[in-house]
């Protein structure tokens, strides 16, 4: 290395002490991958087609199966190797018609969306007075008022210096997951929850809930923040509200689905695998282009670009489009079980389930040497707007790889987008392809392609060890 170049790269080398790789030695191949990703519009065109042609990809729907068939055919046409569908069973919850109407003090349709796995109301619906509470403690203190009522939870919004919407989502989602059980114990007939997001375009955001054995199952749905806050104000003034709720949801049992898998087989150590994964399923309001069609395209296109440029690294790179992340993570658990004997040779697993809104960042969990190595590789993406890496992998961003990471003690990475604007669209009707800027999708592909290629090509593999691990929740 000449003196000038040594001087320029010294700060980067200082940040990468303990790394297994010199990122400078991969500068040329990184430039090829980044350049190709940034000028190739295929990623965004694929994402647009995914939503336009198949709509949402909720479990058990034609859109889900057709999108799986399309991905398999397209991967084979693109020349990816060992393209296959790996069967997985998924729960088939069917939403049906749903509506909530404010009857008193004046008629008005409210904006709502049922939570996945909720029971229905029956075709006639439920008409009842509402009681608005801000916490489980207030519900307990007013339990005598609850029988026969629709409980409206309107928990206070909390202010955080960073990632305000995401931190509120993590802090308040227990209302979605188990609020129905708390209310049912006191005799409520249904639950509505202020959607756990800032008011924006009067949207309600869905998600899954879990019923508890031995506690009566009642319908549960999200209410647009603006509507929930209106009901809260009416009650604060001493007024009363009466609601009519219709939810024709039914449990369709379990049905067949599949994870989609494609590979570039390693030239020297094909048994050692780098996994690039993302959910391929979705909820059914919007086309789920941001959550997380774009992540699926990122891990798919990263593999395609490496293949297109004729690059065959030492190790195998495997892309997995996981089914059923949103309603139980059976895709991730199915992958773990099917590949249990191979997990010892899984070098790293990366998940892209946080969108691609800037600034982008890699997060990593693993041994100190893994963290140093990933930090060094990530330097190759700094010039296209990637922030320095973060640690550990955040809770809720690695649902699909989490089961395998835990079982195999594997290093894990995530592609982290900006949670604040992402939360506007998360599980909401506004999650359409227009929410995904083409330039940011291209940057996501570029960074992941570089990271995957170097991890697969470098002479020494990452050490085993998950560190703090890929922290999933299975509570989509």
Buried (B, 14 or more C-beta within 10 A) or exposed (E): EEEEEEEEBEEBBEBBEEBBBBBBEBEEBBEBBBEBBBEBEBBBEBBBBBBEEBBBBBBBBEBBBBBBBBBBEBBEEBEBBEBBBBEBBBBBBBBBEBBBBBBEEEEEEBBBBBBBBBBBBEEEBBBBBBBBBBEBEBBEEBBEBBEEBBBBBBBEBEEEEEBBBBBBBBBBBEBBBBBBBBBBBBBBBBBBBBBBBEBBEEBBBBBBBBBEEEBBBBBBBBBBBBBBBBBBEBBEEEEEBBBBBBBBBEEEEEBEBBBBBBBBBBBEBBEBBBBBBBBBBBBBBBBBBBBBBBBBBBBBBBBBBBBBBEBBBBBBBBBBBBBBBBBBBBBBBBBBEBBEEEBEBBBBBBBBBBBBBBEBBBBBBBBEBBBBBBBBBBBBBEEBBBBEBEBBBBBBBBBBBBBBBBBBBBBBBBBBBBBBBBBBBBBBBBBBBEBBBBBBBBBBBBBBBBBBBBBBBBEEBBBBBBBEBBBBBBBB
